[in-house]
Each structure stands twice: as structure tokens, then as C-alpha cells.
Amino acid sequence: MYQFLQIENSNQLAELSRLSGLSVLDAQSFVSHSPDAHRVLVEEGAITGRCSLWWRSVPPYSEQKLGLIGHYAVQNADAAHRLLDHACQQLSEQGCTMAVAPIDGNTWRRYRLLSERGSEPIFFLEPDNPDEWCDQFRAQEFTTLAHYSSAINSDLTQQDLRLERVAGRLEELEVRVRSLNLQQFGSELEKIYRLCLTSFRQNFLYTPIAFPEFAAQYSQILPHLQPELVLMAEHEGRLVGFLFAIPDLFQAKRGEKISTVIIKTVAVLPDRQYAGLGNFLVAECQAIAHQRGYSRAIHALMHDENNSRSLSRHYAQTIRGYALFAKSLTP
């Protein structure tokens, strides 16, 4: 026998934590991510699945009314079948015409599944999941809505000669690139936040988030930041470009020397005069990383249709693939 529990508040989560099986969703995520519904699948007194649903504040997509499935976790294929079937039914009853999964409410948070693992070990800040989760979605007639890749550059000394012209143009414009100022971290984050809201506005399934959540995400990794690897491009007193990179701390956990930096985010104002600035920042970051003794750079989690992907092809080889799934619903 099994049952679905509807979770209305964090106190219910605390009560469920005594059950065996899967761990419950943490209370902080439940509160801050504000799902429209959270379901827990219980079988024989054990938690075998859970997920959250969003249908009110969702991104626009074509002519569809999206419903999002996130905070996904299951113990086995049977639980996946029951949970995804139930989630799709719930979203359909809310008038949704397409379910998108997994995505924890928006693309600023955890979303997509690692679908092509490759031989490289998991790197810092990379999402991971059991390999069978992709098969579970496909078994429920979900198909790939978007594909993403990570790539690695094992030669940080290589140069893209086309960037010489870009560098000259940026110099004429008096665009200046500097490192993150940790002494003014709060004000730096505000500048980065405003830039990202504008830069990412046309990104796939984009929705904005409030500054406190944005700041919390970066504050969590503040102790691990190397400011030389976080680049700020300024023009006429405003931030027009930003690159965030961080050492692969998982190498140290494996007992290895940290030889790799992860280029996680590149944001540039959508203005023709800043064309090529993203490529320029990547080249600058790789040069700085080489000077600091790193030998590799991972270009992380790029949407295959974004400019960042074409940028990366000049330097790096694909090491990993990720998928975001979708399924048509009948409301």
C-alpha cells in the first residue's frame, strides 16, 4: 500500500523525518522556494519518493502553460512511476499543458539531470543524480526539452587570435577589467545582480529572482572564492560584464592537487558595443588561472544553443551532458 502526503508547512516535514527511506526536503528550501505543492510518497511506512510542483509563477514558453516538477527524489522505478504520474495529473488539473522537470522552481536553482556522465569525476558545484533517473523520466514519456554540456580546456596557454581585435576595441571604449573586491562584497553583489537580470533576460526559461536569494547563493561559497578568478568589466562607471570562476574543490576531497578552475557564469550586457566581451573575459580568466598554477579549466553547464557553447568550442572538449525533460499534458 502507498499514499501521497500533501505537505503544507515545515512542521509536517519535521514529523516525516522520523520515517525511514528517503530524507525529507530541507525546511529552508521548502520555505524559500515556495512551491505551489509538495508531495511525499510513503509506502509501508517508508518515504520512497518526493517532489515539489510549481504552476503559478512559471516562465513563458511558446504557447504552453508550464508546470514545473522539482525537488525530485525516488528510491526505485516503481516509486518514480507513481510519483511522476501523480505530479503530471496534479499539474494537468491546474490547467498546465506541459510539465518540465526537474527544476526547483526556476533556473537560478538546481535543475536538469546529468545524462551523459563521461569519465571525468564530478566537479565542484556540479549537479549529480543517479543515472537511472533519466530512464525514469523517459519511461513516463518525458523527452529532452533542452540539452546542456560541460567542456574542459587542458591547455590554458592557447590563444584565440580573433580576440586581439576585440581587446583593441574594448581598450578604445575604455572598458576596464578588474578582480572582485572582497572588501566591498555586498555592493559588488548588487552590481552583479543587476547585470545578471539584464544579461540573462533572454535565456531559456528565464524568470527573475529577488536579490536576497541571489545574494544567499553567492554568500554560501564566499569562503571558497579567489577574487582573482572573478572578473568585473566596467565601462563609464557601470558593470557591463562579469565572469565567475572557482577552483574545483572536489579535487582536494579526492586527495588530489587542485589543478582545475570552473568557469561557472559569464554575463555581458546585451549591447553591440560589448560584442566579444564574454570571450575576452574567458581568455583573461584562463590566462590568470595559468599564472596561478592551474592547468585546466572547465566551462560548466552551458546550454547547447547559447553563445557560451560556441565560445567554449574554441578551447575545450565536451566531457559531460545534461538534460531537461518535458511532457505534454492534457488539462
C-alpha positions as CSV (number, residue, x, y, z in Angstrom):
1,M,0.0,0.0,0.0
2,Y,1.1,3.5,-0.7
3,Q,-0.2,7.1,-0.1
4,F,0.7,10.6,-1.2
5,L,1.0,13.1,1.6
6,Q,0.4,16.8,0.9
7,I,2.9,18.9,2.8
8,E,1.6,22.4,3.8
9,N,4.3,23.5,6.2
10,S,7.8,22.8,7.5
11,N,6.4,21.3,10.7
12,Q,4.9,18.4,8.7
13,L,8.4,17.9,7.2
14,A,9.9,17.6,10.6
15,E,7.3,15.0,11.6
16,L,8.1,13.0,8.5
17,S,11.8,13.0,9.2
18,R,11.3,10.1,11.6
19,L,10.3,7.8,8.8
20,S,12.8,5.5,7.1
21,G,13.7,5.7,3.4
22,L,14.5,8.9,1.6
23,S,15.3,12.1,3.5
24,V,12.7,14.8,3.5
25,L,13.2,18.1,1.8
26,D,15.0,20.5,4.0
27,A,12.9,23.2,5.6
28,Q,14.9,26.1,4.2
29,S,14.3,25.0,0.6
30,F,10.6,24.4,1.3
31,V,10.2,27.9,2.7
32,S,12.5,29.9,0.3
33,H,11.5,28.1,-2.9
34,S,7.8,28.4,-2.1
35,P,6.4,25.5,-4.2
36,D,2.7,25.6,-5.0
37,A,2.6,22.0,-3.8
38,H,4.9,19.4,-2.2
39,R,4.1,15.7,-2.3
40,V,5.7,12.8,-0.4
41,L,5.1,9.2,-1.4
42,V,5.0,6.8,1.5
43,E,5.0,3.1,1.1
44,E,4.9,0.6,4.0
45,G,5.9,3.4,6.5
46,A,8.9,4.5,4.4
47,I,9.4,7.5,2.2
48,T,10.0,6.3,-1.4
49,G,9.6,9.5,-3.4
50,R,9.0,13.2,-3.1
51,C,8.7,16.2,-5.4
52,S,7.5,19.8,-5.5
53,L,5.2,21.4,-8.1
54,W,5.0,25.0,-9.4
55,W,2.3,26.3,-11.7
56,R,1.6,29.9,-10.7
57,S,4.9,31.8,-11.2
58,V,6.4,30.0,-14.1
59,P,8.3,31.1,-17.2
60,P,6.6,31.6,-20.5
61,Y,7.3,29.0,-23.2
62,S,5.8,29.1,-26.7
63,E,2.0,28.7,-26.4
64,Q,2.3,26.3,-23.5
65,K,1.2,26.7,-19.9
66,L,4.1,25.2,-18.0
67,G,4.0,23.2,-14.8
68,L,7.4,22.5,-13.1
69,I,8.5,19.4,-11.2
70,G,11.4,19.8,-8.8
71,H,12.9,18.7,-5.5
72,Y,12.7,15.3,-7.2
73,A,14.0,12.1,-5.4
74,V,12.9,8.5,-5.6
75,Q,14.1,5.2,-4.3
76,N,13.2,3.0,-7.3
77,A,11.5,2.7,-10.7
78,D,8.1,1.9,-9.2
79,A,8.2,5.0,-7.0
80,A,9.2,7.1,-9.9
81,H,6.3,5.8,-12.0
82,R,3.8,6.6,-9.2
83,L,5.3,10.0,-8.3
84,L,5.6,11.3,-11.9
85,D,2.2,10.1,-12.9
86,H,0.7,11.8,-9.8
87,A,2.7,15.0,-10.4
88,C,1.6,15.2,-14.0
89,Q,-2.0,14.6,-13.0
90,Q,-1.9,17.4,-10.5
91,L,-0.4,19.9,-12.9
92,S,-2.9,18.9,-15.6
93,E,-5.7,19.7,-13.1
94,Q,-4.2,23.2,-12.7
95,G,-4.5,23.8,-16.4
96,C,-0.9,23.1,-17.3
97,T,-0.3,21.8,-20.8
98,M,3.4,20.8,-20.4
99,A,5.4,19.5,-17.5
100,V,9.1,20.4,-17.3
101,A,11.4,18.6,-15.0
102,P,13.5,18.5,-12.9
103,I,13.6,22.2,-12.0
104,D,13.4,23.6,-8.5
105,G,11.0,26.4,-9.4
106,N,13.4,28.4,-11.7
107,T,16.8,28.1,-13.4
108,W,18.7,30.1,-10.7
109,R,18.3,27.0,-8.6
110,R,19.1,23.3,-9.2
111,Y,17.6,22.0,-12.5
112,R,18.3,19.4,-15.2
113,L,19.8,15.9,-14.9
114,L,23.2,14.6,-15.5
115,S,22.5,12.4,-18.6
116,E,25.9,11.6,-20.1
117,R,28.4,11.1,-17.3
118,G,31.6,10.5,-19.2
119,S,34.9,9.6,-17.5
120,E,35.7,12.9,-15.6
121,P,34.8,12.9,-11.9
122,I,32.1,15.3,-10.6
123,F,33.4,18.8,-10.2
124,F,32.5,21.4,-7.5
125,L,29.0,22.9,-7.8
126,E,28.0,20.4,-10.5
127,P,24.6,18.7,-10.1
128,D,24.7,14.9,-9.7
129,N,22.0,12.3,-9.7
130,P,21.6,8.5,-10.0
131,D,22.0,7.5,-13.7
132,E,18.6,5.7,-13.7
133,W,16.7,9.0,-13.0
134,C,16.9,9.9,-16.7
135,D,15.4,6.5,-17.7
136,Q,12.6,7.0,-15.1
137,F,11.6,10.2,-16.9
138,R,11.8,8.7,-20.3
139,A,9.7,5.7,-19.1
140,Q,6.9,8.2,-18.3
141,E,7.1,9.7,-21.8
142,F,9.2,12.7,-21.0
143,T,11.5,13.8,-23.8
144,T,14.5,16.1,-23.8
145,L,13.4,19.7,-23.9
146,A,16.9,21.2,-23.7
147,H,20.5,19.8,-23.6
148,Y,23.5,21.3,-21.8
149,S,27.2,20.5,-21.8
150,S,30.4,20.9,-19.8
151,A,33.7,21.0,-21.5
152,I,37.3,21.0,-20.4
153,N,40.3,23.0,-21.7
154,S,43.5,21.2,-20.8
155,D,45.8,23.9,-22.3
156,L,45.4,27.3,-20.7
157,T,48.2,28.8,-22.8
158,Q,46.3,28.6,-26.1
159,Q,45.1,31.9,-27.5
160,D,42.3,32.9,-29.9
161,L,43.9,35.4,-32.2
162,R,40.5,36.9,-33.1
163,L,40.4,38.4,-29.6
164,E,43.2,40.8,-30.4
165,R,40.7,42.9,-32.3
166,V,38.2,42.6,-29.5
167,A,40.8,43.7,-27.0
168,G,41.7,46.7,-29.1
169,R,38.1,47.8,-29.4
170,L,37.4,47.4,-25.7
171,E,40.5,49.4,-24.9
172,E,39.3,52.2,-27.2
173,L,36.0,52.2,-25.4
174,E,37.9,52.3,-22.1
175,V,36.3,49.1,-20.8
176,R,38.4,48.1,-17.8
177,V,38.6,44.6,-16.3
178,R,39.4,44.1,-12.6
179,S,39.0,41.4,-9.9
180,L,36.2,41.1,-7.4
181,N,36.7,43.4,-4.4
182,L,36.0,41.2,-1.4
183,Q,36.2,44.2,1.0
184,Q,33.0,45.5,-0.7
185,F,31.4,42.2,-1.3
186,G,27.8,43.5,-0.6
187,S,28.0,46.3,-3.1
188,E,29.8,44.1,-5.7
189,L,26.9,41.6,-5.5
190,E,24.3,44.3,-6.1
191,K,26.1,45.3,-9.3
192,I,26.4,41.6,-10.4
193,Y,22.7,41.0,-9.6
194,R,21.6,44.0,-11.8
195,L,23.8,42.9,-14.6
196,C,22.6,39.3,-14.5
197,L,18.9,40.3,-14.5
198,T,19.5,42.1,-17.8
199,S,22.0,39.8,-19.3
200,F,20.0,36.6,-18.7
201,R,16.6,38.0,-19.6
202,Q,16.6,36.2,-23.0
203,N,17.9,32.9,-21.6
204,F,15.9,29.7,-21.9
205,L,13.1,29.5,-19.3
206,Y,14.3,32.7,-17.5
207,T,12.4,34.1,-14.6
208,P,13.9,36.7,-12.2
209,I,14.6,36.2,-8.5
210,A,14.8,38.6,-5.6
211,F,18.2,40.0,-4.5
212,P,18.2,38.3,-1.1
213,E,18.0,34.8,-2.7
214,F,20.7,35.8,-5.2
215,A,23.0,37.1,-2.5
216,A,22.4,34.0,-0.4
217,Q,23.6,31.7,-3.2
218,Y,26.9,33.6,-3.6
219,S,27.4,34.1,0.2
220,Q,27.4,30.3,0.7
221,I,30.5,30.0,-1.4
222,L,32.2,33.2,-0.2
223,P,34.8,31.3,1.9
224,H,36.0,29.4,-1.3
225,L,36.2,32.4,-3.6
226,Q,39.5,33.5,-5.1
227,P,38.8,37.1,-6.2
228,E,41.4,37.0,-9.0
229,L,39.2,34.4,-10.7
230,V,36.1,36.6,-10.5
231,L,36.3,39.3,-13.2
232,M,34.4,42.6,-13.4
233,A,34.3,44.5,-16.6
234,E,33.3,48.2,-16.2
235,H,32.5,51.0,-18.6
236,E,31.7,54.5,-17.7
237,G,31.1,53.7,-14.1
238,R,28.8,50.7,-14.5
239,L,29.3,46.9,-14.6
240,V,28.9,45.6,-18.2
241,G,30.5,42.2,-17.9
242,F,31.1,39.6,-15.3
243,L,32.8,36.2,-15.1
244,F,32.6,33.9,-12.1
245,A,35.2,31.1,-11.7
246,I,36.2,29.0,-8.7
247,P,38.7,26.2,-8.0
248,D,37.5,22.6,-8.2
249,L,37.5,21.9,-4.5
250,F,36.3,18.3,-5.1
251,Q,39.9,17.6,-6.3
252,A,41.2,18.2,-2.8
253,K,38.5,16.0,-1.4
254,R,39.8,13.2,-3.6
255,G,43.3,13.8,-2.3
256,E,44.5,15.5,-5.5
257,K,46.2,18.8,-6.1
258,I,43.7,21.4,-7.2
259,S,44.7,21.9,-10.8
260,T,41.3,22.9,-12.3
261,V,39.2,26.1,-12.3
262,I,35.5,26.0,-13.1
263,I,34.1,28.8,-15.2
264,K,30.6,28.8,-14.0
265,T,29.0,32.1,-15.1
266,V,29.6,34.7,-17.8
267,A,27.3,37.6,-18.1
268,V,27.5,40.6,-20.5
269,L,25.1,43.5,-21.2
270,P,23.2,42.9,-24.5
271,D,24.8,45.8,-26.3
272,R,26.6,45.6,-29.7
273,Q,29.5,47.6,-28.4
274,Y,30.3,44.8,-25.9
275,A,30.3,42.1,-28.6
276,G,33.1,39.7,-27.8
277,L,33.5,40.7,-24.2
278,G,32.4,37.3,-22.9
279,N,35.1,35.6,-25.0
280,F,37.6,38.1,-23.8
281,L,36.7,37.5,-20.1
282,V,37.1,33.7,-20.6
283,A,40.5,34.2,-22.2
284,E,41.6,36.6,-19.4
285,C,40.4,34.1,-16.7
286,Q,42.2,31.2,-18.3
287,A,45.4,33.3,-18.5
288,I,45.1,34.3,-14.9
289,A,44.5,30.7,-13.8
290,H,47.6,29.6,-15.7
291,Q,49.7,32.2,-14.0
292,R,48.4,31.0,-10.6
293,G,49.5,27.4,-11.4
294,Y,46.3,25.8,-12.7
295,S,46.5,23.6,-15.7
296,R,42.8,23.1,-16.7
297,A,39.6,25.0,-17.0
298,I,36.1,23.5,-17.0
299,H,33.4,25.5,-18.9
300,A,30.4,24.4,-16.9
301,L,26.8,23.7,-17.7
302,M,26.3,25.6,-21.0
303,H,23.1,25.4,-22.9
304,D,24.0,23.9,-26.2
305,E,22.3,26.7,-28.1
306,N,23.8,29.6,-26.2
307,N,26.7,31.8,-27.3
308,S,28.8,30.4,-24.4
309,R,28.8,27.0,-26.1
310,S,30.2,28.3,-29.4
311,L,32.7,30.3,-27.3
312,S,33.8,27.2,-25.5
313,R,34.4,25.2,-28.7
314,H,37.5,27.3,-29.4
315,Y,39.2,26.0,-26.3
316,A,37.6,22.9,-24.8
317,Q,36.4,19.3,-25.4
318,T,33.0,18.2,-24.1
319,I,33.2,15.9,-21.0
320,R,29.5,15.8,-19.8
321,G,25.9,16.2,-20.9
322,Y,22.8,17.2,-19.1
323,A,19.1,17.1,-20.0
324,L,16.0,19.0,-19.0
325,F,12.8,17.0,-19.7
326,A,9.3,17.8,-20.7
327,K,6.0,16.1,-21.3
328,S,2.8,17.2,-22.9
329,L,-0.3,17.2,-20.6
330,T,-4.0,17.1,-21.2
331,P,-5.6,19.7,-19.0
